[in-house]
Amino acid sequence: PSVSMASATAIVDFSNLSFTSVSLTARGALIYNTTTSGGSNTTDSVCVLDFGADKTATSGTFTVQFPAFTTSAAILRIA
């Protein structure tokens, strides 16, 4: 992800994700950090996404599209 500071707000930008040739239904997603520190093998949750309804792909491409990388729209904003 890309991180930026704008107008006293920290914002994070994630690339859209596409899963091709899948058949699935999802209600949400989890963004998590896989980096390790101090020799520990941990995975920390960053945020949980709720799609608002079931989203389905049948023998096709399932894409998670993130909002614009701005202080008013970025998926993660800290002011």
For each residue, the residues with C-beta under 8 A, 3 or more apart:
1: 12 13 14 15
2: 12 13 69
3: 10 11 12 13
4: 10 11 13 69
5: 8 9 10 11
6: 9 11 70 71
7: 71
8: 5 79
9: 5 6 71 77 78 79
10: 3 4 5 77 78 79
11: 3 4 5 6 69 70 71 74 76 77
12: 1 2 3 74 75 76 77
13: 1 2 3 4 66 69 74
14: 1 17 31 66 75
15: 1 66
16: 63 64 65 66
17: 14 63 64
18: 61 62 63 64
19: 22 24 57 61 62 63
20: 60 61
21: 59 60 61
22: 19 57 59 60 61 62
23: 57 58 59 60
24: 19 56 57 62
25: 54 55 56
26: 29 51 54 55 62
27: 50 51 53 54 55
28: 48 49 50 51
29: 26 48 49 51 64
30: 45 47 48 49
31: 14 45 46 47 48 49 75
32: 43 44 45 46
33: 43 44 45 46
34: 43
35:
36: 39 40 41 42
37: 40
38:
39: 36
40: 36 37
41: 36
42: 36
43: 32 33 34
44: 32 33
45: 30 31 32 33 48
46: 31 32 33 76
47: 30 31 75 76
48: 28 29 30 31 45
49: 28 29 30 31 64 75
50: 27 28
51: 26 27 28 29 54 55
52:
53: 27
54: 25 26 27 51
55: 25 26 27 51 62
56: 24 25
57: 19 22 23 24 60 61 62
58: 23
59: 21 22 23
60: 20 21 22 23 57
61: 18 19 20 21 22 57
62: 18 19 22 24 26 55 57
63: 16 17 18 19
64: 16 17 18 29 49
65: 16
66: 13 14 15 16 75
67: 73 74 75
68: 73 74
69: 2 4 11 13 73 74
70: 6 11 73 74
71: 6 7 9 11 74 77
72:
73: 67 68 69 70
74: 11 12 13 67 68 69 70 71 77
75: 12 14 31 47 49 66 67
76: 11 12 46 47
77: 9 10 11 12 71 74
78: 9 10
79: 8 9 10
